[in-house]
């Protein structure tokens, strides 16, 4: 009986492993079919349960503007778009509901500017891990992106 259960588990695992690469290929084709490209995706991980920050470059190679409206990740309870600013010597950070990327434009998410805030981890993460994030656009296919987890000291 135990051998039958173990064989069933191994068979389910084999199916998952077989479908995983296929799913990644399908997701990659969605990202390539789109005129949007993300490069240099990094998630700066702070200690404990402090929020992390996501940085990347988003290029719109299309002929129409693209509107980034949200981001999501199973590794966090909440992902928000923010912008850090320095006005009259005072630093501030504000939530951003959407960002338009004009045709041919590259929008950089970087320290002291636009960034994603990753809040409340749902699982332990460490420098060197990879986190899947889905960028959502108005009227476009979602764009899956893999972020490399890095130390804040590397930023």
Secondary structure by P-SEA (a helix, b strand, c coil): caaaaaaaaaaaaaaaaaaaaaaaaaaaaaaaaccccccbbbbbccccccbbbbbbbbbbcccbbbbbcccccccccccccbbbbbcccccbbbbbccccccccbbbbbccccbbbbbccccccccccbbbbbbbbbccccbbbbbbbbbbcccc
